[in-house]
Amino acid sequence: MTGRTTRAMLVVLLATLFAAGCGGDEGFKDPDPPVGAALLPDIVPTPPKHVQLLRKGKVWELAFTSILVNIGEGDFILRAKRDGSGDWHADQVVEHATSGAEVIPTPADLVWGGDGHDHWHIERVATNRLVPLDAEGEPMNRTVGVDTKVGFCYYDFKKVLDTGPRRARYVHETCGKANDVYIGMGLSPGWEDVYPFLLPGQTIDITDLPDGKYRMWVNADEPRWFREVTHDNNVTWIDIDLSTVGPNRFAGVIKTGPTPVPGSKP
């Protein structure tokens, strides 16, 4: 596929998906029928970064930065329309190598942020849960905490790999405003979407957890709503050690799980 063909496809897809600008009430124009092989995304979580404890009154929160990376060939594109009852209907759009794209209905739910994230999100597209480690350092099958994040409005935040476009294709404004009927969002190959630890929802309440060692599991697209190259690399983790010294509590990272690398085996 030539660079000219790729750019032409991109122009068509962007016009198709984001004709309404930052969301809105204008309809989508469907892409041409797909020709050639599907260019699938591959969404992989990075082990959480900037892990620390925050104190809010009597509440202790484990805070962390969440990162999703697209290591696939294709863009991760979602468009959604709201019906007369206020319910969202979301489609994944999968580009094809020669021309056109598939529009694939998904069961993904959308939710309004309303907590400083004043745009629409895919609900629980990435989840974080905390489990204790046993005496041998193995994770136990007992969840003791989950994050409070409502979801992701994903877009091209930072280029981190040699693949994909040099400039961002997708921006957070396309995740729309409260009264929009149509929205779209995307993540280009080679780009990551980052939610820093200081944003609302990037925490797990650990107030009542005793000191000890724990694993935080991170799962992208746990319900498997979307088409990807594989779902086998959708999970990563970090092991942390919670400790208390006087009136203060600390969280030290002991070990980290898999980090996205293009071409690596799951």
C-alpha positions, 0 to 999 in steps of 0.5 A, spaced: 500 500 500 502 506 498 503 512 502 498 516 497 493 511 498 494 511 506 493 518 506 487 518 502 484 513 506 485 517 512 482 523 509 476 519 508 476 516 514 477 522 518 471 526 514 467 520 515 468 519 523 469 527 525 464 531 520 461 533 526 467 536 529 467 536 536 461 531 536 455 534 535 448 532 531 450 531 524 450 524 522 456 520 520 457 518 512 459 511 512 465 509 509 466 505 502 466 497 502 472 494 505 477 491 500 483 488 502 486 485 509 483 488 515 488 493 519 487 491 526 489 495 532 492 492 538 491 495 544 496 493 550 496 496 557 503 499 560 504 497 567 501 503 571 506 509 573 507 514 578 505 510 583 504 513 590 499 514 596 495 520 597 491 522 603 484 525 603 482 526 610 482 519 613 482 516 607 488 513 603 488 512 596 493 508 591 494 513 585 497 511 579 498 513 571 494 509 566 497 508 559 494 504 553 498 503 547 496 501 540 501 497 537 497 494 531 497 496 524 490 499 524 487 505 528 483 504 534 476 507 532 470 508 535 464 512 533 457 512 537 450 515 536 445 516 541 438 515 540 431 518 541 431 515 548 438 517 550 442 510 549 448 510 545 450 505 540 457 504 539 461 502 532 468 500 531 471 502 524 476 497 522 480 500 516 482 495 510 489 495 506 486 497 499 480 501 501 474 502 505 472 500 512 468 495 516 463 498 521 462 493 526 456 494 532 459 493 539 456 492 546 460 498 548 457 503 553 458 510 554 458 514 560 459 522 561 465 524 565 462 529 570 468 529 574 472 534 571 472 529 565 467 533 561 466 529 555 464 522 553 467 515 555 467 508 553 465 505 560 470 501 564 474 500 557 480 499 562 480 496 569 484 496 575 484 491 581 488 490 587 489 483 590 493 480 595 500 476 594 501 470 598 507 468 602 510 465 596 509 472 592 503 469 588 497 473 587 491 470 590 484 470 587 481 475 592 479 482 590 480 487 595 480 494 591 478 496 584 479 503 581 474 509 581 475 511 574 469 511 569 472 510 563 477 512 557 476 518 552 482 515 548 486 519 543 493 520 541 496 523 547 504 521 545 507 518 540 512 512 543 513 507 537 516 508 530 510 505 527 504 510 525 503 517 523 508 522 526 503 527 528 496 526 532 490 524 528 485 524 534 484 529 539 480 529 546 475 534 543 472 529 539 469 525 545 464 530 545 459 535 549 454 533 554 448 534 549 452 531 543 448 526 539 454 523 535 461 522 537 468 519 535 474 517 538 481 514 536 488 511 537 493 511 532 498 506 531 505 507 535 501 512 540 499 512 547 493 515 551 495 517 558 491 518 564 495 521 569 495 520 577 492 526 579 486 526 574 479 524 578 478 516 578 486 514 578 485 511 585 484 505 589 481 506 596 486 502 601 484 505 607 482 499 610 488 495 607 493 492 612 500 493 610 503 487 606 504 486 598 499 486 593 498 485 585 494 491 581 492 487 575 490 492 569 486 489 564 484 493 557 478 491 554 476 485 559 469 484 556 472 483 549 468 488 545 473 490 540 476 487 534 484 487 535 490 483 533 490 479 539 486 479 546 492 475 549 496 481 551 491 485 554 493 484 561 499 487 565 500 488 572 505 491 578 506 488 585 507 493 590 509 493 598 504 497 602 508 500 609 506 504 614 511 509 618 508 513 624 502 517 621 504 516 613 503 510 609 507 508 603 507 504 596 513 501 593 513 498 587 517 491 587 516 488 580 512 490 574 509 486 568 509 486 561 510 492 557 508 493 550 513 491 545 511 491 537 512 484 534 513 481 541 509 474 543 504 475 548 
